[in-house]
Amino acid sequence: MAVDFWPYLTRGVGARCSQCIARLDPSQFSHVVPPAGPADAEVVFVGEAPGGQERDEPFQGNAGQELDNHYLPLAKLERSEVYITNVCKCRPPSNRTPNVSEINACAQHFLVRELDRLNPKLVVLMGGTASSIVDGNPVDLESDHGRHYRGTILGRGPYDIMPTYHPALGLHVSNRIDAIEEGFANVGRWLAGTYSEPVDEWAGDEEYIYLEQGVGRLWPRKPVFIDSESEYGELYSWQYTQLPGVGIMVKEHGDSGDHIKEKRRYLQRVLNECQSIVMQNAIVEVAAFRALGIHVDWAKVTDTMQIAYRRAMSQGLKPLARRHCGMSMQSYLEVTNQASKRKVKEWIVEVVDHLPPLVTNRVSEKTGKYLKPSRKENPMVAVLDGILRSMHTNPKYDPWKRWREHREELPTAATPAAIETKKKQWYWREWLLDHVGSDMPQRGLRHVEPTIAKWYACRDADATCRVYYTIGKDLDSLWKVREYDWNAR
């Protein structure tokens, strides 16, 4: 039975949140669209904000038809038995996406009270805006759509949560329809008690090793799964495997020329002897190898990214490995950020000691005698100290972005004083390169503990192997053009 929650939600707090009230012209925001659904609903669906066609309740336009007629039936649900609401109860100006302050203000004003009152069995967050209200680590829809977990929302809960893509996405991006369908089907499976997550069968038993000298064992009839890591335009390492749960890392960074030649000869042997080569994003990998003079026979190459594309799946390796193999993987930034920032801090402390003060000779206007020279702090010291302080106070601060700003051109409206300051900073930056011999260390695996770098690099080759054996089945039918498409124009 449907219930009108609106009087309860607005009692004592008003029908507009603080972001609407604070506007000089609140009429810029669309009219408020209240939630709809039964008082005893077990499932709450949360969208972003009302669309242009919505008046009395959420999801009445094209997205609403998709939800009612296509996606809810996949979850074995009907609109009359679910509660539907939005993070923001009115649409911001120009139909733009709500910003963070609007999301927090409106959701704290209404949504938390809705969830408190309903205490639902499952909260389905439809789209990126709705998924952003989950506390803790951000939801990555590419990896997390249609996956269940327990979590809190805006400090309330915990709730059983399942993020999905927004129903409207399929209207604009047709190759996401399969992913949306999968998410809603998983809602139904979870409610029916048949939902399950893929399990990492090799968790805790992985064998990731360095190949320092000599060669490893090869099975020419088995596919070889190869991945590479490059930094600053140079090959850092390459990894390969022929078995799931295994990874062999061949590191080039820090090696002498003869050792690098030996390792590349072995790489060429691996590529020549194995009858099948599997890569993730093969176009990039093959181009990197060919730039080093390594020949790769395209006729032997299979690309897991292309397989995922043809199957309308997420194409990133980490989302594929997580969704289909249960593998937990870290991103490049997660692995390299902290270690690289520590290197930046050490570099700043070192170079500040090398920067000389600015000394200006002075002459007395009355006597003509030399006075004590004036000494001013080098302008680069303030810049570097500012970067160091920001890194201490803000864990998300990007020192490399700040440092790159010194290479950018000045705006046309810059004052003469600003131009002079920038010129001095440019000069002293070049002085650092000449006298200290190094620029700010860039983010990279070379700053990471070797065991962590090995795990990260080998994990990609291992993930490529597992993803291939999971989604790469029946490839002949995947690439075959169906008979009814033969005469398609």
C-alpha positions in Angstrom: 0.0 0.0 0.0 1.4 3.4 -1.0 2.0 6.0 1.7 2.6 9.7 1.5 5.8 10.2 3.3 6.1 13.9 2.3 4.3 15.4 5.3 6.5 13.4 7.6 9.7 14.3 5.7 9.0 18.0 5.6 7.5 18.4 9.1 9.5 21.0 10.9 12.3 21.2 8.3 10.5 22.5 5.2 10.2 21.2 1.6 13.5 22.7 0.5 17.0 21.8 1.7 19.6 24.5 2.7 21.1 24.5 -0.8 17.8 25.6 -2.4 17.1 28.1 0.4 20.5 29.6 0.1 20.1 30.4 -3.5 19.4 34.0 -4.4 16.9 32.7 -7.0 15.6 29.3 -5.7 13.3 29.1 -8.7 16.3 28.1 -10.8 15.9 24.7 -9.2 13.1 22.5 -10.6 10.0 21.8 -8.5 10.4 19.2 -5.8 9.5 15.7 -6.8 8.6 13.6 -3.7 9.4 9.9 -3.3 6.9 7.1 -4.0 6.2 3.6 -2.8 4.7 1.5 -0.1 5.4 2.0 3.6 6.5 -1.6 4.0 8.7 -1.8 1.0 11.7 -4.1 1.4 13.7 -2.6 -1.4 14.6 1.1 -1.9 15.8 2.3 -5.3 17.7 5.6 -5.2 18.3 7.7 -8.3 20.1 11.0 -8.9 17.5 13.8 -9.2 14.2 14.4 -11.0 14.3 14.4 -14.8 12.5 17.0 -16.9 9.4 14.8 -17.4 8.9 14.0 -13.8 6.2 15.8 -11.8 4.4 13.8 -9.1 6.9 10.9 -8.5 10.4 9.8 -9.6 11.1 8.0 -12.8 8.1 8.9 -14.9 9.9 9.7 -18.2 11.9 7.5 -20.6 14.1 6.3 -17.8 11.0 5.4 -15.8 9.7 3.3 -18.7 13.0 1.5 -18.9 12.9 0.8 -15.2 9.3 -0.3 -15.1 9.1 -2.4 -18.2 12.6 -3.8 -18.6 14.8 -3.7 -15.5 12.5 -4.3 -12.6 11.1 -7.5 -14.2 14.7 -8.8 -14.3 14.8 -8.4 -10.5 11.4 -10.2 -10.3 9.9 -6.9 -8.9 7.0 -4.6 -9.8 7.0 -0.8 -9.3 4.0 -1.1 -6.9 6.1 -3.1 -4.4 9.3 -1.0 -4.3 10.1 2.5 -2.9 11.7 4.9 -5.4 13.4 8.2 -4.4 16.2 10.4 -5.5 19.4 11.7 -3.7 18.3 15.2 -4.6 14.6 16.0 -4.7 14.8 18.8 -7.3 17.0 19.1 -10.4 19.7 21.8 -10.3 19.8 24.6 -12.9 20.4 23.7 -16.6 19.8 20.0 -15.9 23.3 19.6 -14.6 24.6 16.9 -12.2 24.2 17.9 -8.5 27.4 18.9 -6.9 28.8 17.5 -3.6 27.3 20.2 -1.4 23.9 19.9 -3.0 24.0 16.1 -2.7 25.0 16.2 1.0 22.5 19.0 1.9 19.5 17.4 0.2 20.3 13.8 1.2 20.8 14.8 4.8 17.6 16.7 4.7 15.4 13.9 3.3 17.1 10.6 2.4 18.5 9.7 5.8 15.0 10.2 7.3 13.5 8.0 4.5 15.9 5.2 5.2 15.5 5.5 9.0 11.7 5.2 8.6 11.7 2.3 6.1 14.7 0.3 7.4 14.8 -1.5 4.0 16.1 -5.0 3.3 18.1 -3.8 0.4 19.1 -0.3 -0.9 19.8 -0.2 -4.7 21.9 2.9 -5.7 21.3 3.7 -9.4 24.1 5.6 -11.0 27.2 7.4 -9.9 25.6 10.2 -8.0 23.5 7.8 -5.9 26.5 5.6 -5.3 28.6 8.6 -4.1 26.6 8.7 -0.8 28.1 5.5 0.5 30.6 6.1 3.3 34.2 4.7 3.1 35.9 3.8 -0.1 34.3 5.3 -3.2 32.1 3.0 -5.3 33.6 2.2 -8.7 30.6 1.2 -10.8 32.8 -0.5 -13.4 33.9 -3.0 -10.8 31.0 -2.8 -8.3 27.8 -2.6 -10.3 25.5 -5.5 -9.3 27.7 -6.5 -6.4 26.3 -6.7 -2.9 28.0 -5.5 0.3 27.2 -4.1 3.7 27.9 -0.4 4.3 26.7 2.8 5.8 25.1 5.7 4.0 25.7 9.2 5.2 26.6 7.9 8.7 23.4 5.7 9.0 23.1 2.0 8.8 24.6 -0.4 8.1 22.5 -1.4 5.2 22.7 -4.1 2.5 23.6 -2.2 -0.6 23.8 -3.0 -4.3 25.0 -0.3 -6.7 23.9 -0.5 -10.3 24.2 1.7 -13.4 21.4 4.2 -13.9 18.5 2.9 -16.1 18.8 5.9 -18.4 22.4 5.0 -19.3 21.2 2.3 -21.7 19.2 5.0 -23.7 22.5 6.8 -24.5 25.2 4.1 -24.3 23.7 0.9 -25.8 26.8 -1.3 -25.0 26.1 -0.8 -21.3 22.6 -2.4 -21.5 24.0 -5.9 -20.7 25.7 -4.5 -17.6 22.6 -2.7 -16.4 20.6 -6.0 -16.9 23.2 -7.9 -15.0 22.9 -5.5 -12.1 19.1 -5.7 -11.8 19.2 -9.5 -12.3 21.6 -9.7 -9.3 19.1 -7.7 -7.2 16.6 -10.4 -7.9 19.1 -13.1 -7.1 20.1 -11.5 -3.8 16.5 -11.2 -2.8 15.8 -14.8 -3.7 18.9 -16.0 -1.8 20.7 -17.3 -5.0 23.2 -14.5 -5.3 26.9 -15.5 -5.0 30.3 -13.8 -5.6 33.1 -15.3 -7.6 35.9 -16.7 -5.3 39.6 -16.2 -5.8 40.7 -19.9 -5.9 44.4 -19.1 -5.5 44.1 -16.5 -2.7 47.1 -16.9 -0.4 48.7 -19.5 -2.7 50.0 -17.2 -5.4 53.5 -17.7 -6.6 55.0 -14.5 -7.9 58.8 -14.6 -8.5 61.7 -12.7 -10.1 63.6 -14.2 -13.0 67.0 -12.9 -12.4 69.2 -15.0 -14.7 68.8 -17.7 -17.2 65.4 -18.7 -18.6 62.2 -20.1 -17.2 60.3 -23.2 -18.3 58.0 -22.8 -21.3 55.1 -24.9 -22.6 54.9 -23.9 -26.3 51.4 -25.4 -26.8 50.0 -23.4 -23.8 49.1 -19.7 -24.2 51.5 -17.3 -22.7 50.1 -14.3 -20.9 52.3 -11.2 -21.0 52.1 -7.8 -19.5 54.7 -4.9 -19.3 55.3 -1.9 -17.0 56.8 1.2 -18.5 57.9 4.5 -16.8 59.2 7.7 -18.2 59.3 6.2 -21.7 61.4 3.2 -20.6 60.5 -0.4 -20.0 60.6 -1.1 -16.3 59.7 -4.8 -16.4 57.7 -7.4 -18.2 55.8 -10.3 -16.7 54.5 -13.5 -18.0 52.7 -16.7 -16.9 51.2 -19.8 -18.4 49.4 -20.9 -15.3 46.8 -19.2 -13.1 48.1 -18.1 -9.7 51.6 -17.8 -11.0 53.6 -14.8 -12.2 57.2 -14.4 -13.3 58.7 -10.8 -13.3 61.7 -9.9 -15.5 62.9 -6.5 -14.3 65.0 -4.3 -16.5 65.1 -1.1 -14.4 68.5 -0.7 -12.9 70.2 -3.4 -15.0 73.3 -2.9 -17.2 73.2 -3.0 -21.0 74.4 -6.6 -21.3 71.8 -7.9 -18.8 69.0 -6.0 -20.5 70.0 -7.5 -23.9 70.0 -11.0 -22.4 66.5 -10.5 -21.0 65.2 -9.1 -24.2 66.5 -12.1 -26.1 64.6 -14.3 -23.7 61.5 -12.2 -24.3 61.8 -12.7 -28.0 62.2 -16.4 -27.4 59.0 -16.5 -25.3 57.1 -14.7 -28.1 58.5 -16.9 -30.8 58.1 -20.3 -29.2 54.6 -20.0 -27.7 51.8 -20.7 -30.2 49.4 -18.3 -28.6 50.0 -14.9 -26.9 47.4 -13.3 -24.7 47.5 -9.6 -23.6 45.3 -7.1 -22.1 45.1 -4.0 -24.4 47.4 -5.7 -26.9 47.7 -2.6 -29.1 49.6 -0.7 -26.4 51.6 -3.8 -25.3 52.7 -4.7 -28.8 53.6 -1.1 -29.7 55.8 -1.0 -26.5 57.6 -4.2 -27.4 58.1 -3.2 -31.1 59.6 0.1 -30.0 62.3 -2.0 -28.3 63.0 -4.0 -31.5 60.9 -7.0 -30.2 58.9 -8.7 -33.0 55.4 -9.8 -32.1 53.3 -11.9 -34.5 49.8 -10.4 -34.5 48.4 -13.6 -35.9 49.2 -15.3 -32.5 47.8 -12.4 -30.3 44.5 -12.5 -28.4 43.3 -9.4 -26.6 41.2 -9.9 -23.4 40.1 -6.3 -23.7 38.6 -7.0 -27.1 36.9 -10.2 -25.8 35.3 -8.1 -23.0 34.2 -5.5 -25.5 32.5 -8.1 -27.7 30.8 -9.6 -24.6 29.6 -6.0 -23.5 31.6 -6.3 -20.3 33.8 -3.8 -18.4 37.0 -3.7 -20.3 39.5 -2.7 -17.6 41.6 -5.6 -16.3 41.0 -4.9 -12.6 37.2 -4.7 -12.9 37.2 -7.9 -15.1 39.4 -9.7 -12.6 37.3 -8.6 -9.6 33.9 -9.3 -11.1 34.7 -12.6 -12.8 37.6 -14.1 -10.9 37.1 -12.6 -7.4 40.6 -11.1 -7.5 41.5 -8.1 -5.3 43.8 -5.8 -7.2 45.4 -2.4 -6.5 45.6 0.4 -9.0 48.9 1.9 -10.1 48.2 5.1 -8.0 47.4 3.0 -4.9 50.7 1.2 -5.2 53.0 4.0 -6.1 51.5 7.2 -4.5 52.8 7.0 -0.9 56.3 5.7 -1.7 56.7 8.3 -4.5 55.6 11.1 -2.2 58.1 10.0 0.4 60.8 10.4 -2.3 59.5 13.8 -3.2 59.8 14.9 0.5 63.4 13.7 0.7 64.2 15.5 -2.6 62.7 18.8 -1.3 64.7 18.6 1.9 67.8 18.0 -0.1 67.4 20.7 -2.7 66.3 23.4 -0.3 69.8 23.2 1.2 71.3 23.8 -2.2 69.3 26.9 -3.1 71.4 30.0 -2.4 69.9 33.2 -1.1 69.5 36.2 -3.4 72.3 38.6 -2.7 72.2 42.2 -3.8 75.1 44.6 -3.5 74.2 48.0 -2.1 76.0 51.4 -2.3 75.4 54.3 0.0 73.9 57.3 -1.9 75.6 59.7 0.5 79.1 58.3 0.9 79.4 56.1 -2.2 80.7 53.2 0.0 79.6 49.7 -0.2 77.0 48.7 2.3 76.3 45.2 3.7 74.8 43.2 0.9 71.0 42.5 1.2 70.1 38.8 1.4 66.7 37.5 0.4 65.3 34.0 0.5 65.4 32.2 -2.8 61.9 32.3 -4.3 61.9 28.6 -5.0 62.2 27.9 -1.2 58.7 29.2 -0.6 57.4 27.1 -3.5 59.0 23.9 -2.2 58.1 24.6 1.4 54.5 25.2 0.3 54.4 21.8 -1.5 56.0 20.1 1.6 53.4 21.6 4.0 50.5 20.7 1.7 51.7 17.1 1.6 51.8 17.0 5.4 48.3 18.5 5.8 46.4 17.0 2.9 46.9 13.3 2.0 45.3 13.8 -1.4 47.5 16.7 -2.4 49.3 16.2 -5.7 52.8 17.7 -5.6 53.5 16.8 -9.2 50.6 18.9 -10.4 51.8 21.9 -8.4 55.3 21.4 -9.8 54.1 21.2 -13.4 52.5 24.6 -13.0 55.9 26.3 -13.2 56.2 25.1 -16.8 52.9 26.6 -17.8 52.7 29.9 -19.6 51.5 33.0 -17.7 48.0 34.2 -18.3 47.7 37.3 -20.5 46.4 39.3 -17.6 49.4 38.7 -15.4 50.8 41.7 -13.6 54.5 42.7 -14.2 55.3 41.6 -10.6 53.8 38.1 -11.3 55.7 37.9 -14.6 59.0 38.7 -12.8 58.3 36.2 -10.0 57.5 33.5 -12.5 60.7 34.2 -14.5 62.7 33.9 -11.3 61.1 30.6 -10.5 61.8 29.3 -14.0 65.4 30.3 -13.7 65.9 28.6 -10.3 64.2 25.5 -11.5 66.7 25.2 -14.3 69.5 26.0 -11.8 68.4 23.0 -9.7 68.6 20.7 -12.7 72.1 22.0 -13.5 73.5 22.0 -9.9 71.6 19.3 -8.1 71.3 17.1 -11.2 67.7 16.0 -10.7 64.1 17.2 -11.1 61.3 16.3 -8.7 61.0 12.5 -8.6 58.0 11.4 -10.6 55.5 8.8 -9.4 56.7 5.3 -10.2 57.3 1.7 -9.2 61.0 2.4 -8.9 60.2 4.1 -5.5 58.2 1.1 -4.2 59.4 -1.7 -2.1 60.6 -4.5 -4.5 58.3 -7.1 -3.1 55.3 -4.8 -3.5 56.3 -3.9 -7.1 56.8 -7.6 -7.9 53.3 -8.4 -6.5 51.6 -5.6 -8.4 53.4 -6.3 -11.8 52.9 -10.1 -11.6 49.3 -9.8 -10.6 48.5 -8.2 -13.9 49.8 -11.1 -15.9 48.1 -13.6 -13.6 44.8 -11.6 -13.9 45.1 -11.7 -17.7 45.4 -15.4 -17.5 42.5 -16.0 -15.2 40.2 -13.5 -17.1 41.0 -15.3 -20.4 40.1 -18.7 -19.0 36.9 -17.3 -17.5 35.5 -15.1 -20.3 37.4 -16.3 -23.3 35.4 -19.5 -23.8 33.7 -20.3 -27.1 35.7 -17.6 -29.0 34.8 -18.9 -32.4 31.1 -18.1 -31.9 32.1 -14.7 -30.4 33.8 -13.5 -33.5 31.4 -15.2 -36.0 29.0 -12.9 -37.9 25.5 -14.2 -37.6 23.7 -15.2 -40.8 21.0 -12.5 -40.3 23.7 -9.9 -40.3 25.4 -10.9 -43.6 23.4 -8.4 -45.7 23.4 -5.7 -43.1 24.2 -2.3 -44.5 
